[in-house]
Amino acid sequence: MLEMTREEFEELVAEALDRIPPELTRLMDNVAVFVEDEPPADDPELLGLYEGTPLTDRGEWYAGVLPDRITIYRGPTLRMSETREEVVHETEVTVVHEIAHHFGIDDERLHALGYG
């Protein structure tokens, strides 16, 4: 398994977020991004997870709720990567994938776009 500190991995996630076009980040609303070492035990190969209400599903009722949560998992990303470049690529794809869920884009469409 490739070695990378949590801090290094968090920096890669931050860099991936910085590469999201500003016109999209301005539209993001009430969402927080976290890095965790491992995903839930029932899905050990999960690279990222979006939890919340997509922007497309929010209505007048949406007020005073906790932020949506995007979690990027370090362990599975490092286990599937052989080089730092692969970690950078997988991290960027995962960040885009989870942000797309925030915008209401489903897995089927993401796979078709190459962000599966």
C-alpha positions in Angstrom: 0.0 0.0 0.0 1.2 3.5 -0.8 2.1 5.6 2.2 0.8 9.1 2.7 0.1 11.0 5.9 -3.4 12.2 6.7 -2.2 15.8 6.3 -0.8 15.1 2.8 -4.1 13.4 1.8 -6.1 16.3 3.2 -4.0 18.7 1.1 -4.8 16.6 -2.0 -8.5 16.9 -1.2 -8.2 20.7 -0.7 -6.4 20.9 -4.1 -9.1 18.9 -5.8 -11.7 21.3 -4.3 -9.7 24.3 -5.5 -9.9 22.9 -9.1 -13.7 22.9 -9.1 -14.7 25.9 -11.3 -15.7 29.0 -9.3 -19.0 29.2 -11.1 -19.9 25.8 -9.5 -18.5 26.4 -6.1 -20.5 29.6 -5.9 -23.6 27.5 -6.3 -22.7 25.0 -3.6 -24.8 25.6 -0.5 -24.7 24.3 3.0 -22.2 21.5 2.4 -19.0 20.6 4.3 -16.2 18.3 3.2 -14.3 15.9 5.5 -11.5 13.4 5.3 -11.7 10.2 7.2 -9.2 7.3 7.3 -11.7 4.5 6.7 -15.3 4.1 5.4 -18.0 2.2 7.2 -17.2 -1.4 7.9 -20.0 -2.6 5.6 -18.4 -0.9 2.6 -14.6 -1.1 3.0 -13.8 0.0 -0.5 -15.9 3.1 -0.5 -13.8 6.1 -1.7 -16.3 8.9 -0.9 -19.8 9.5 0.5 -22.4 12.2 0.0 -24.9 12.6 2.8 -27.6 15.2 2.6 -30.3 16.8 0.4 -29.2 17.5 -3.1 -29.8 21.1 -4.3 -32.4 19.7 -6.8 -34.5 18.3 -4.0 -34.6 21.3 -1.7 -37.7 23.2 -1.4 -39.3 25.8 0.8 -39.1 23.4 3.7 -35.3 23.4 3.5 -34.2 25.8 6.3 -32.2 25.4 9.5 -30.8 22.0 8.6 -27.3 20.7 9.3 -24.9 21.0 6.3 -24.7 18.2 3.8 -21.6 16.1 4.4 -19.1 14.9 1.8 -16.6 12.5 3.2 -13.5 11.4 1.3 -11.8 8.2 2.6 -8.0 8.0 2.7 -7.5 4.2 3.3 -9.3 2.7 0.3 -7.8 5.4 -2.0 -4.3 4.6 -0.9 -4.9 0.8 -1.1 -6.0 1.0 -4.7 -3.2 3.3 -5.8 0.4 2.4 -6.7 1.7 5.9 -7.3 1.1 9.4 -5.9 -0.2 10.4 -9.3 -2.9 7.7 -9.0 -3.9 9.0 -5.6 -4.1 12.5 -7.0 -6.3 11.3 -9.9 -8.6 9.1 -7.7 -9.0 11.9 -5.1 -10.0 14.4 -7.8 -12.5 12.0 -9.4 -14.0 11.2 -6.0 -14.3 14.8 -5.0 -16.0 15.7 -8.3 -18.3 12.6 -7.9 -19.5 13.6 -4.5 -20.0 17.2 -5.3 -22.0 16.1 -8.3 -24.3 14.3 -5.9 -24.8 17.6 -4.1 -26.0 19.0 -7.4 -28.4 16.1 -7.9 -26.4 14.1 -10.4 -26.9 10.3 -9.9 -24.4 7.5 -10.2 -25.6 6.4 -13.6 -24.9 9.8 -15.2 -21.6 10.1 -13.4 -20.4 6.7 -14.7 -21.4 7.8 -18.2 -19.3 11.0 -17.8 -16.3 9.0 -16.5 -16.7 9.9 -12.9 -17.8 6.4 -11.7 
